[in-house]
Amino acid sequence: MKQYDQLQSEIQITLEKIARANASISRHMAQDDPDELAISQFADFKKQLTEHLLELLAEMDIRVNLAA
């Protein structure tokens, strides 16, 4: 098990990466001709980051159920 401070730091970094992925998705969707491949790739990356975040939270004994 990782130390609490390390987990906290990794959670913060993962949240920042998710926020950047969201911004990239929004930017590509806002284009006159949206780049569907880029949107799909960023959405996949966001999914991977979300799964990683859930693993980190579980290490802190925090369980989350997603509805989507």
GUDRENTI-427550 format. One record per residue: z, y, x of N, C-alpha, C in turn. Coordinates in Angstrom, 3 decimals. Layout:
BEGIN
<r><n_Z>Z</n_Z><n_Y>Y</n_Y><n_X>X</n_X><ca_Z>Z</ca_Z><ca_Y>Y</ca_Y><ca_X>X</ca_X><c_Z>Z</c_Z><c_Y>Y</c_Y><c_X>X</c_X></r>
...
This chain:
BEGIN
<r><n_Z>0.000</n_Z><n_Y>-1.189</n_Y><n_X>0.844</n_X><ca_Z>0.000</ca_Z><ca_Y>0.000</ca_Y><ca_X>0.000</ca_X><c_Z>0.000</c_Z><c_Y>1.246</c_Y><c_X>0.884</c_X></r>
<r><n_Z>-0.802</n_Z><n_Y>2.214</n_Y><n_X>0.496</n_X><ca_Z>-0.893</ca_Z><ca_Y>3.457</ca_Y><ca_X>1.247</ca_X><c_Z>0.333</c_Z><c_Y>4.320</c_Y><c_X>0.979</c_X></r>
<r><n_Z>0.603</n_Z><n_Y>5.213</n_Y><n_X>1.912</n_X><ca_Z>1.701</ca_Z><ca_Y>6.145</ca_Y><ca_X>1.730</ca_X><c_Z>1.346</c_Z><c_Y>7.143</c_Y><c_X>0.627</c_X></r>
<r><n_Z>2.368</n_Z><n_Y>7.633</n_Y><n_X>-0.030</n_X><ca_Z>2.188</ca_Z><ca_Y>8.552</ca_Y><ca_X>-1.158</ca_X><c_Z>1.356</c_Z><c_Y>9.768</c_Y><c_X>-0.767</c_X></r>
<r><n_Z>1.646</n_Z><n_Y>10.383</n_Y><n_X>0.377</n_X><ca_Z>0.911</ca_Z><ca_Y>11.581</ca_Y><ca_X>0.806</ca_X><c_Z>-0.566</c_Z><c_Y>11.268</c_Y><c_X>1.036</c_X></r>
<r><n_Z>-0.841</n_Z><n_Y>10.098</n_Y><n_X>1.603</n_X><ca_Z>-2.226</ca_Z><ca_Y>9.696</ca_Y><ca_X>1.842</ca_X><c_Z>-2.948</c_Z><c_Y>9.474</c_Y><c_X>0.518</c_X></r>
<r><n_Z>-2.284</n_Z><n_Y>8.819</n_Y><n_X>-0.428</n_X><ca_Z>-2.872</ca_Z><ca_Y>8.605</ca_Y><ca_X>-1.749</ca_X><c_Z>-3.148</c_Z><c_Y>9.932</c_Y><c_X>-2.446</c_X></r>
<r><n_Z>-2.191</n_Z><n_Y>10.824</n_Y><n_X>-2.375</n_X><ca_Z>-2.335</ca_Z><ca_Y>12.131</ca_Y><ca_X>-3.013</ca_X><c_Z>-3.534</c_Z><c_Y>12.886</c_Y><c_X>-2.430</c_X></r>
<r><n_Z>-3.688</n_Z><n_Y>12.842</n_Y><n_X>-1.133</n_X><ca_Z>-4.796</ca_Z><ca_Y>13.504</ca_Y><ca_X>-0.470</ca_X><c_Z>-6.126</c_Z><c_Y>12.869</c_Y><c_X>-0.864</c_X></r>
<r><n_Z>-6.178</n_Z><n_Y>11.548</n_Y><n_X>-0.879</n_X><ca_Z>-7.400</ca_Z><ca_Y>10.847</ca_Y><ca_X>-1.236</ca_X><c_Z>-7.784</c_Z><c_Y>11.091</c_Y><c_X>-2.702</c_X></r>
<r><n_Z>-6.784</n_Z><n_Y>11.191</n_Y><n_X>-3.566</n_X><ca_Z>-7.041</ca_Z><ca_Y>11.507</ca_Y><ca_X>-4.980</ca_X><c_Z>-7.646</c_Z><c_Y>12.907</c_Y><c_X>-5.093</c_X></r>
<r><n_Z>-7.089</n_Z><n_Y>13.867</n_Y><n_X>-4.381</n_X><ca_Z>-7.596</ca_Z><ca_Y>15.240</ca_Y><ca_X>-4.428</ca_X><c_Z>-9.035</c_Z><c_Y>15.307</c_Y><c_X>-3.919</c_X></r>
<r><n_Z>-9.319</n_Z><n_Y>14.630</n_Y><n_X>-2.828</n_X><ca_Z>-10.678</ca_Z><ca_Y>14.614</ca_Y><ca_X>-2.270</ca_X><c_Z>-11.648</c_Z><c_Y>13.978</c_Y><c_X>-3.261</c_X></r>
<r><n_Z>-11.233</n_Z><n_Y>12.897</n_Y><n_X>-3.899</n_X><ca_Z>-12.090</ca_Z><ca_Y>12.211</ca_Y><ca_X>-4.871</ca_X><c_Z>-12.356</c_Z><c_Y>13.106</c_Y><c_X>-6.073</c_X></r>
<r><n_Z>-11.343</n_Z><n_Y>13.818</n_Y><n_X>-6.548</n_X><ca_Z>-11.531</ca_Z><ca_Y>14.749</ca_Y><ca_X>-7.666</ca_X><c_Z>-12.512</c_Z><c_Y>15.863</c_Y><c_X>-7.295</c_X></r>
<r><n_Z>-12.430</n_Z><n_Y>16.356</n_Y><n_X>-6.069</n_X><ca_Z>-13.352</ca_Z><ca_Y>17.394</ca_Y><ca_X>-5.616</ca_X><c_Z>-14.780</c_Z><c_Y>16.860</c_Y><c_X>-5.560</c_X></r>
<r><n_Z>-14.946</n_Z><n_Y>15.616</n_Y><n_X>-5.119</n_X><ca_Z>-16.278</ca_Z><ca_Y>15.007</ca_Y><ca_X>-5.081</ca_X><c_Z>-16.832</c_Z><c_Y>14.827</c_Y><c_X>-6.490</c_X></r>
<r><n_Z>-15.983</n_Z><n_Y>14.449</n_Y><n_X>-7.430</n_X><ca_Z>-16.414</ca_Z><ca_Y>14.313</ca_Y><ca_X>-8.831</ca_X><c_Z>-16.858</c_Z><c_Y>15.671</c_Y><c_X>-9.370</c_X></r>
<r><n_Z>-16.118</n_Z><n_Y>16.719</n_Y><n_X>-9.057</n_X><ca_Z>-16.485</ca_Z><ca_Y>18.059</ca_Y><ca_X>-9.510</ca_X><c_Z>-17.833</c_Z><c_Y>18.475</c_Y><c_X>-8.926</c_X></r>
<r><n_Z>-18.087</n_Z><n_Y>18.156</n_Y><n_X>-7.654</n_X><ca_Z>-19.376</ca_Z><ca_Y>18.487</ca_Y><ca_X>-7.043</ca_X><c_Z>-20.506</c_Z><c_Y>17.680</c_Y><c_X>-7.673</c_X></r>
<r><n_Z>-20.243</n_Z><n_Y>16.410</n_Y><n_X>-7.984</n_X><ca_Z>-21.257</ca_Z><ca_Y>15.583</ca_Y><ca_X>-8.649</ca_X><c_Z>-21.574</c_Z><c_Y>16.155</c_Y><c_X>-10.028</c_X></r>
<r><n_Z>-20.548</n_Z><n_Y>16.581</n_Y><n_X>-10.761</n_X><ca_Z>-20.764</ca_Z><ca_Y>17.210</ca_Y><ca_X>-12.077</ca_X><c_Z>-21.621</c_Z><c_Y>18.468</c_Y><c_X>-11.948</c_X></r>
<r><n_Z>-21.331</n_Z><n_Y>19.278</n_Y><n_X>-10.930</n_X><ca_Z>-22.103</ca_Z><ca_Y>20.501</ca_Y><ca_X>-10.716</ca_X><c_Z>-23.556</c_Z><c_Y>20.173</c_Y><c_X>-10.380</c_X></r>
<r><n_Z>-23.767</n_Z><n_Y>19.145</n_Y><n_X>-9.593</n_X><ca_Z>-25.132</ca_Z><ca_Y>18.746</ca_Y><ca_X>-9.241</ca_X><c_Z>-25.885</c_Z><c_Y>18.243</c_Y><c_X>-10.463</c_X></r>
<r><n_Z>-25.216</n_Z><n_Y>17.457</n_Y><n_X>-11.281</n_X><ca_Z>-25.841</ca_Z><ca_Y>16.968</ca_Y><ca_X>-12.517</ca_X><c_Z>-26.229</c_Z><c_Y>18.155</c_Y><c_X>-13.405</c_X></r>
<r><n_Z>-25.323</n_Z><n_Y>19.091</n_Y><n_X>-13.580</n_X><ca_Z>-25.598</ca_Z><ca_Y>20.270</ca_Y><ca_X>-14.417</ca_X><c_Z>-26.756</c_Z><c_Y>21.084</c_Y><c_X>-13.852</c_X></r>
<r><n_Z>-26.766</n_Z><n_Y>21.257</n_Y><n_X>-12.530</n_X><ca_Z>-27.828</ca_Z><ca_Y>22.033</ca_Y><ca_X>-11.894</ca_X><c_Z>-29.192</c_Z><c_Y>21.377</c_Y><c_X>-12.125</c_X></r>
<r><n_Z>-29.263</n_Z><n_Y>20.069</n_Y><n_X>-11.963</n_X><ca_Z>-30.534</ca_Z><ca_Y>19.370</ca_Y><ca_X>-12.154</ca_X><c_Z>-30.951</c_Z><c_Y>19.354</c_Y><c_X>-13.628</c_X></r>
<r><n_Z>-29.995</n_Z><n_Y>19.263</n_Y><n_X>-14.520</n_X><ca_Z>-30.312</ca_Z><ca_Y>19.258</ca_Y><ca_X>-15.954</ca_X><c_Z>-30.805</c_Z><c_Y>20.635</c_Y><c_X>-16.425</c_X></r>
<r><n_Z>-30.360</n_Z><n_Y>21.688</n_Y><n_X>-15.751</n_X><ca_Z>-30.707</ca_Z><ca_Y>23.046</ca_Y><ca_X>-16.150</ca_X><c_Z>-32.098</c_Z><c_Y>23.463</c_Y><c_X>-15.684</c_X></r>
<r><n_Z>-32.727</n_Z><n_Y>22.682</n_Y><n_X>-14.840</n_X><ca_Z>-34.062</ca_Z><ca_Y>23.022</ca_Y><ca_X>-14.345</ca_X><c_Z>-35.081</c_Z><c_Y>22.935</c_Y><c_X>-15.481</c_X></r>
<r><n_Z>-36.146</n_Z><n_Y>23.689</n_Y><n_X>-15.351</n_X><ca_Z>-37.211</ca_Z><ca_Y>23.646</ca_Y><ca_X>-16.364</ca_X><c_Z>-37.776</c_Z><c_Y>22.236</c_Y><c_X>-16.499</c_X></r>
<r><n_Z>-37.895</n_Z><n_Y>21.542</n_Y><n_X>-15.377</n_X><ca_Z>-38.374</ca_Z><ca_Y>20.157</ca_Y><ca_X>-15.368</ca_X><c_Z>-37.272</c_Z><c_Y>19.311</c_Y><c_X>-14.706</c_X></r>
<r><n_Z>-36.274</n_Z><n_Y>18.869</n_Y><n_X>-15.497</n_X><ca_Z>-35.129</ca_Z><ca_Y>18.156</ca_Y><ca_X>-14.924</ca_X><c_Z>-35.558</c_Z><c_Y>16.930</c_Y><c_X>-14.101</c_X></r>
<r><n_Z>-34.923</n_Z><n_Y>16.771</n_Y><n_X>-12.960</n_X><ca_Z>-35.183</ca_Z><ca_Y>15.641</ca_Y><ca_X>-12.069</ca_X><c_Z>-34.333</c_Z><c_Y>14.463</c_Y><c_X>-12.545</c_X></r>
<r><n_Z>-34.916</n_Z><n_Y>13.611</n_Y><n_X>-13.362</n_X><ca_Z>-34.182</ca_Z><ca_Y>12.500</ca_Y><ca_X>-13.976</ca_X><c_Z>-33.637</c_Z><c_Y>11.524</c_Y><c_X>-12.934</c_X></r>
<r><n_Z>-34.388</n_Z><n_Y>11.305</n_Y><n_X>-11.849</n_X><ca_Z>-33.918</ca_Z><ca_Y>10.397</ca_Y><ca_X>-10.801</ca_X><c_Z>-32.649</c_Z><c_Y>10.953</c_Y><c_X>-10.152</c_X></r>
<r><n_Z>-32.660</n_Z><n_Y>12.228</n_Y><n_X>-9.816</n_X><ca_Z>-31.486</ca_Z><ca_Y>12.853</ca_Y><ca_X>-9.202</ca_X><c_Z>-30.295</c_Z><c_Y>12.812</c_Y><c_X>-10.158</c_X></r>
<r><n_Z>-30.551</n_Z><n_Y>13.101</n_Y><n_X>-11.425</n_X><ca_Z>-29.478</ca_Z><ca_Y>13.074</ca_Y><ca_X>-12.422</ca_X><c_Z>-28.878</c_Z><c_Y>11.679</c_Y><c_X>-12.499</c_X></r>
<r><n_Z>-29.727</n_Z><n_Y>10.677</n_Y><n_X>-12.535</n_X><ca_Z>-29.275</ca_Z><ca_Y>9.285</ca_Y><ca_X>-12.604</ca_X><c_Z>-28.472</c_Z><c_Y>8.901</c_Y><c_X>-11.367</c_X></r>
<r><n_Z>-28.949</n_Z><n_Y>9.320</n_Y><n_X>-10.201</n_X><ca_Z>-28.244</ca_Z><ca_Y>8.992</ca_Y><ca_X>-8.962</ca_X><c_Z>-26.883</c_Z><c_Y>9.672</c_Y><c_X>-8.890</c_X></r>
<r><n_Z>-26.815</n_Z><n_Y>10.932</n_Y><n_X>-9.294</n_X><ca_Z>-25.524</ca_Z><ca_Y>11.627</ca_Y><ca_X>-9.297</ca_X><c_Z>-24.579</c_Z><c_Y>11.018</c_Y><c_X>-10.333</c_X></r>
<r><n_Z>-25.117</n_Z><n_Y>10.589</n_Y><n_X>-11.467</n_X><ca_Z>-24.285</ca_Z><ca_Y>9.941</ca_Y><ca_X>-12.489</ca_X><c_Z>-23.731</c_Z><c_Y>8.615</c_Y><c_X>-11.969</c_X></r>
<r><n_Z>-24.550</n_Z><n_Y>7.854</n_Y><n_X>-11.256</n_X><ca_Z>-24.079</ca_Z><ca_Y>6.600</ca_Y><ca_X>-10.652</ca_X><c_Z>-22.992</c_Z><c_Y>6.875</c_Y><c_X>-9.610</c_X></r>
<r><n_Z>-23.222</n_Z><n_Y>7.902</n_Y><n_X>-8.781</n_X><ca_Z>-22.243</ca_Z><ca_Y>8.276</ca_Y><ca_X>-7.759</ca_X><c_Z>-20.930</c_Z><c_Y>8.695</c_Y><c_X>-8.420</c_X></r>
<r><n_Z>-21.028</n_Z><n_Y>9.455</n_Y><n_X>-9.499</n_X><ca_Z>-19.833</ca_Z><ca_Y>9.890</ca_Y><ca_X>-10.231</ca_X><c_Z>-19.077</c_Z><c_Y>8.682</c_Y><c_X>-10.790</c_X></r>
<r><n_Z>-19.817</n_Z><n_Y>7.696</n_Y><n_X>-11.288</n_X><ca_Z>-19.186</ca_Z><ca_Y>6.477</ca_Y><ca_X>-11.810</ca_X><c_Z>-18.428</c_Z><c_Y>5.759</c_Y><c_X>-10.706</c_X></r>
<r><n_Z>-19.044</n_Z><n_Y>5.650</n_Y><n_X>-9.524</n_X><ca_Z>-18.378</ca_Z><ca_Y>5.011</ca_Y><ca_X>-8.387</ca_X><c_Z>-17.112</c_Z><c_Y>5.776</c_Y><c_X>-7.995</c_X></r>
<r><n_Z>-17.214</n_Z><n_Y>7.089</n_Y><n_X>-7.975</n_X><ca_Z>-16.050</ca_Z><ca_Y>7.912</ca_Y><ca_X>-7.635</ca_X><c_Z>-14.941</c_Z><c_Y>7.747</c_Y><c_X>-8.664</c_X></r>
<r><n_Z>-15.311</n_Z><n_Y>7.675</n_Y><n_X>-9.932</n_X><ca_Z>-14.323</ca_Z><ca_Y>7.504</ca_Y><ca_X>-11.000</ca_X><c_Z>-13.612</c_Z><c_Y>6.161</c_Y><c_X>-10.870</c_X></r>
<r><n_Z>-14.363</n_Z><n_Y>5.120</n_Y><n_X>-10.548</n_X><ca_Z>-13.751</ca_Z><ca_Y>3.801</ca_Y><ca_X>-10.343</ca_X><c_Z>-12.788</c_Z><c_Y>3.837</c_Y><c_X>-9.159</c_X></r>
<r><n_Z>-13.199</n_Z><n_Y>4.531</n_Y><n_X>-8.093</n_X><ca_Z>-12.330</ca_Z><ca_Y>4.670</ca_Y><ca_X>-6.918</ca_X><c_Z>-11.058</c_Z><c_Y>5.439</c_Y><c_X>-7.286</c_X></r>
<r><n_Z>-11.217</n_Z><n_Y>6.490</n_Y><n_X>-8.070</n_X><ca_Z>-10.063</ca_Z><ca_Y>7.283</ca_Y><ca_X>-8.506</ca_X><c_Z>-9.087</c_Z><c_Y>6.418</c_Y><c_X>-9.300</c_X></r>
<r><n_Z>-9.611</n_Z><n_Y>5.591</n_Y><n_X>-10.193</n_X><ca_Z>-8.747</ca_Z><ca_Y>4.710</ca_Y><ca_X>-10.983</ca_X><c_Z>-7.997</c_Z><c_Y>3.722</c_Y><c_X>-10.091</c_X></r>
<r><n_Z>-8.654</n_Z><n_Y>3.234</n_Y><n_X>-9.039</n_X><ca_Z>-7.987</ca_Z><ca_Y>2.333</ca_Y><ca_X>-8.087</ca_X><c_Z>-6.853</c_Z><c_Y>3.058</c_Y><c_X>-7.361</c_X></r>
<r><n_Z>-7.116</n_Z><n_Y>4.294</n_Y><n_X>-6.956</n_X><ca_Z>-6.088</ca_Z><ca_Y>5.078</ca_Y><ca_X>-6.269</ca_X><c_Z>-4.898</c_Z><c_Y>5.333</c_Y><c_X>-7.188</c_X></r>
<r><n_Z>-5.192</n_Z><n_Y>5.686</n_Y><n_X>-8.437</n_X><ca_Z>-4.115</ca_Z><ca_Y>5.930</ca_Y><ca_X>-9.396</ca_X><c_Z>-3.308</c_Z><c_Y>4.657</c_Y><c_X>-9.643</c_X></r>
<r><n_Z>-3.989</n_Z><n_Y>3.525</n_Y><n_X>-9.700</n_X><ca_Z>-3.294</ca_Z><ca_Y>2.254</ca_Y><ca_X>-9.906</ca_X><c_Z>-2.341</c_Z><c_Y>1.965</c_Y><c_X>-8.748</c_X></r>
<r><n_Z>-2.725</n_Z><n_Y>2.365</n_Y><n_X>-7.547</n_X><ca_Z>-1.832</ca_Z><ca_Y>2.180</ca_Y><ca_X>-6.399</ca_X><c_Z>-0.559</c_Z><c_Y>3.006</c_Y><c_X>-6.537</c_X></r>
<r><n_Z>-0.635</n_Z><n_Y>4.064</n_Y><n_X>-7.330</n_X><ca_Z>0.545</ca_Z><ca_Y>4.894</ca_Y><ca_X>-7.591</ca_X><c_Z>1.248</c_Z><c_Y>4.445</c_Y><c_X>-8.871</c_X></r>
<r><n_Z>0.839</n_Z><n_Y>3.290</n_Y><n_X>-9.386</n_X><ca_Z>1.388</ca_Z><ca_Y>2.711</ca_Y><ca_X>-10.615</ca_X><c_Z>1.110</c_Z><c_Y>3.592</c_Y><c_X>-11.826</c_X></r>
<r><n_Z>-0.094</n_Z><n_Y>4.196</n_Y><n_X>-11.829</n_X><ca_Z>-0.560</ca_Z><ca_Y>4.991</ca_Y><ca_X>-12.959</ca_X><c_Z>-1.759</c_Z><c_Y>4.256</c_Y><c_X>-13.529</c_X></r>
<r><n_Z>-1.667</n_Z><n_Y>3.838</n_Y><n_X>-14.764</n_X><ca_Z>-2.742</ca_Z><ca_Y>3.097</ca_Y><ca_X>-15.421</ca_X><c_Z>-3.429</c_Z><c_Y>4.012</c_Y><c_X>-16.430</c_X></r>
<r><n_Z>-4.758</n_Z><n_Y>4.017</n_Y><n_X>-16.404</n_X><ca_Z>-5.535</ca_Z><ca_Y>4.863</ca_Y><ca_X>-17.300</ca_X><c_Z>-6.590</c_Z><c_Y>4.007</c_Y><c_X>-17.980</c_X></r>
<r><n_Z>-6.732</n_Z><n_Y>4.170</n_Y><n_X>-19.281</n_X><ca_Z>-7.787</ca_Z><ca_Y>3.495</ca_Y><ca_X>-20.026</ca_X><c_Z>-8.817</c_Z><c_Y>4.534</c_Y><c_X>-20.420</c_X></r>
<r><n_Z>-10.085</n_Z><n_Y>4.268</n_Y><n_X>-20.081</n_X><ca_Z>-11.158</ca_Z><ca_Y>5.186</ca_Y><ca_X>-20.417</ca_X><c_Z>-11.792</c_Z><c_Y>4.766</c_Y><c_X>-21.732</c_X></r>
<r><n_Z>-12.126</n_Z><n_Y>5.746</n_Y><n_X>-22.542</n_X><ca_Z>-12.688</ca_Z><ca_Y>5.466</ca_Y><ca_X>-23.858</ca_X><c_Z>-14.213</c_Z><c_Y>5.530</c_Y><c_X>-23.864</c_X></r>
<r><n_Z>-14.825</n_Z><n_Y>5.929</n_Y><n_X>-22.770</n_X><ca_Z>-16.287</ca_Z><ca_Y>6.099</ca_Y><ca_X>-22.788</ca_X><c_Z>-17.007</c_Z><c_Y>5.078</c_Y><c_X>-22.002</c_X></r>
